Amino acid sequence: MNDNKSQAIVIRSSSLRTPTSLTHVNICGQLVDTSPVIRDQGFTIGINLTMTSQIANICRYAYYHLSRIAKIRDSISTTICKSLIHGLVTLQIDYGITVLFGISDHHLHHLEMVQRSAARIVVKIRRGDRQSVTTILRQLHWLPVRKHIEYKLLILVHRALHDGTPEYLVALLLQQAPSRSLRSAGGLLLEVPRVNIEHFGHRAFVQDPLCGTNSLGICATTAI
């Protein structure tokens, strides 16, 4: 095990008054110090699983490139501008975006502001202009961030159900089998697992109190 690259983190609730005293863990005889934030597979994970650090990194990276694109916007065409934004900003937001399903509205707002800034640069309008950003997003055929997260998650679930890929998710998707005859029995609904820990459990399985199913409004949910 590489001592310089090994990291450990203790996940705990933000409401825990007494922080854990665990400062290191023993892995195969090697002591690894714990850290409040670790990075794995391109994601920055904090001790409370709020994705705060990940959102901050995405926004910092995106605004850096948006500012540079804005400086040369008058010298490039709209097509080139879109290509630059998709290559440097959109792909950064899109990478592993399903992990952000269920994040707070506060964090989601930061990503939406990045998307709106990118849209303004493409159509060359300033922040103070009264033109609706929602209308601009429709013209550009850009899904809002929340809908984009749901769309990517639905694609992942659809592939797991119909193509059997990725295999590690197929076993997690169980079709709902009601104990009695219901009109929803033929709706291909999936089971929503029960969770004991409100904060961490519902980050993966977000329940919709209005329809009694998952918050996607259809028969698909999974834990990433």
C-alpha positions in Angstrom: 0.0 0.0 0.0 1.3 3.4 -1.0 1.5 5.5 2.2 1.5 8.8 0.3 -1.7 8.0 -1.6 -3.7 6.2 1.0 -6.5 8.1 2.7 -9.1 7.3 5.3 -12.3 9.2 6.4 -14.8 8.7 9.2 -18.3 9.5 8.0 -20.5 11.0 10.7 -23.6 13.1 11.1 -23.3 16.8 11.1 -25.5 16.8 14.2 -23.0 14.8 16.2 -21.9 17.1 19.1 -18.9 15.1 20.1 -16.5 14.6 17.2 -14.9 11.2 16.8 -11.5 10.6 18.4 -10.4 8.2 15.7 -7.4 9.8 14.2 -6.1 6.8 12.2 -7.2 3.3 11.1 -5.2 0.1 10.8 -5.3 -1.3 7.2 -3.4 -4.5 6.8 -1.0 -3.5 9.5 -0.4 0.0 8.1 -1.7 3.0 10.1 -3.5 5.5 7.8 -4.4 9.0 9.2 -8.0 10.0 8.9 -8.9 13.2 7.1 -12.0 15.4 7.0 -11.9 15.5 3.2 -10.6 12.9 0.8 -10.5 12.6 -3.0 -11.4 9.4 -4.8 -12.2 8.8 -8.5 -12.3 12.5 -9.2 -14.7 13.3 -6.3 -14.1 15.2 -3.1 -15.9 13.6 -0.2 -16.4 15.2 3.2 -17.2 13.7 6.5 -20.9 14.6 6.4 -21.6 13.5 2.8 -23.0 16.8 1.9 -20.9 17.1 -1.2 -19.9 20.7 -0.2 -16.3 20.2 -1.2 -17.2 18.6 -4.5 -19.6 21.5 -5.4 -17.0 24.1 -4.4 -14.4 22.4 -6.6 -16.7 22.2 -9.6 -17.7 25.9 -9.3 -14.2 27.1 -8.8 -13.0 25.2 -11.9 -16.0 26.3 -13.9 -15.8 30.0 -13.1 -12.1 30.1 -13.8 -12.7 28.9 -17.4 -15.9 30.9 -17.9 -14.0 34.1 -17.0 -11.3 33.2 -19.6 -13.9 32.4 -22.3 -15.8 35.7 -21.5 -12.7 37.7 -22.3 -12.5 36.3 -25.8 -16.2 35.9 -26.5 -16.3 38.8 -28.9 -13.6 37.3 -31.0 -15.1 33.8 -31.4 -18.4 32.5 -32.9 -21.3 31.1 -31.0 -20.5 27.6 -32.2 -16.9 27.8 -30.9 -18.1 29.3 -27.7 -20.5 26.4 -27.1 -17.7 24.0 -27.8 -15.4 25.6 -25.3 -18.1 25.7 -22.6 -19.1 22.1 -23.2 -15.5 20.9 -23.2 -14.3 22.9 -20.2 -17.3 23.6 -18.0 -20.3 21.3 -18.9 -18.2 18.1 -18.9 -16.9 19.1 -15.4 -20.4 19.4 -14.1 -21.6 16.3 -15.9 -18.9 14.0 -14.6 -20.5 11.6 -12.2 -23.4 13.9 -11.8 -25.7 11.1 -10.6 -23.8 11.1 -7.3 -25.3 14.6 -6.6 -28.9 13.3 -6.6 -30.6 14.5 -3.5 -28.2 17.3 -2.6 -29.6 20.3 -0.9 -31.2 23.2 -2.8 -28.4 25.5 -1.5 -25.7 23.4 -3.2 -27.9 22.9 -6.3 -28.3 26.7 -6.6 -24.5 27.1 -6.9 -24.4 24.7 -9.9 -27.4 26.5 -11.5 -25.6 29.8 -11.2 -22.7 28.3 -13.1 -25.0 27.1 -15.8 -26.7 30.5 -16.0 -23.4 32.3 -16.3 -22.4 30.0 -19.1 -25.7 30.6 -20.9 -25.2 34.4 -20.6 -21.8 34.2 -22.1 -23.1 32.2 -25.1 -25.8 34.6 -26.0 -23.7 37.6 -24.9 -26.0 39.2 -22.3 -25.1 40.8 -19.0 -26.3 39.8 -15.6 -28.5 42.9 -15.2 -30.4 42.3 -18.5 -34.1 41.4 -18.0 -34.1 38.6 -20.5 -35.1 35.3 -18.8 -32.3 32.9 -18.3 -34.9 30.0 -18.4 -35.9 31.1 -21.9 -32.2 31.1 -22.9 -31.7 27.6 -21.6 -34.6 26.4 -23.6 -33.2 28.1 -26.7 -29.9 26.4 -26.1 -31.6 23.0 -25.4 -29.8 22.8 -22.0 -31.6 20.9 -19.2 -31.7 22.6 -15.8 -29.2 21.1 -13.4 -31.8 19.3 -11.3 -33.4 17.8 -14.4 -30.1 16.9 -15.8 -29.2 14.9 -12.7 -32.5 13.0 -12.9 -32.1 12.4 -16.6 -28.6 10.9 -16.2 -29.9 8.7 -13.3 -32.8 7.5 -15.3 -30.5 6.5 -18.2 -28.4 4.6 -15.7 -31.4 2.7 -14.3 -32.8 2.0 -17.7 -29.6 0.4 -18.9 -29.4 -1.6 -15.7 -33.0 -2.9 -16.2 -32.9 -3.6 -19.9 -29.3 -4.1 -20.9 -28.0 -5.6 -17.6 -25.2 -3.0 -17.4 -23.5 -2.0 -15.2 -23.7 -5.4 -13.5 -23.0 -4.1 -10.0 -26.3 -2.1 -10.1 -28.6 -4.8 -11.5 -28.8 -6.7 -8.3 -29.9 -3.5 -6.4 -32.9 -2.9 -8.6 -35.8 -5.0 -7.4 -39.3 -4.8 -8.9 -42.0 -4.0 -6.5 -44.3 -6.9 -5.6 -47.3 -5.7 -3.7 -48.9 -8.1 -1.2 -52.3 -7.5 -2.6 -53.8 -6.6 -6.0 -53.2 -3.0 -6.8 -53.7 -0.9 -9.9 -50.0 0.0 -9.7 -48.9 -3.6 -9.9 -48.4 -3.4 -13.7 -46.5 -0.1 -13.5 -43.0 -1.7 -13.3 -42.3 0.1 -10.1 -39.2 -0.6 -8.2 -38.8 -1.2 -4.5 -37.6 1.8 -2.4 -35.4 0.4 0.4 -36.1 1.5 3.9 -33.4 3.5 5.6 -32.7 3.8 9.3 -30.5 6.9 9.2 -32.5 9.8 7.9 -29.7 12.0 6.6 -27.4 9.4 5.0 -30.0 7.0 3.8 -32.2 9.5 2.1 -29.2 10.9 0.2 -29.5 7.8 -1.9 -33.2 7.1 -1.7 -35.3 10.3 -1.7 -38.9 9.7 -1.0 -41.7 11.8 -2.4 -44.5 12.2 0.2 -47.0 13.3 -2.5 -47.0 10.2 -4.7 -45.6 7.6 -2.3 -42.9 6.6 -4.7 -39.5 7.9 -5.4 -38.9 11.6 -6.2 -38.2 10.9 -9.8 -41.9 10.4 -10.3 -41.4 7.0 -12.0 -40.4 3.5 -11.2 -36.6 4.0 -10.9 -34.3 4.6 -8.0 -30.9 3.3 -7.1 -27.9 4.1 -4.8 -24.8 5.3 -6.4 
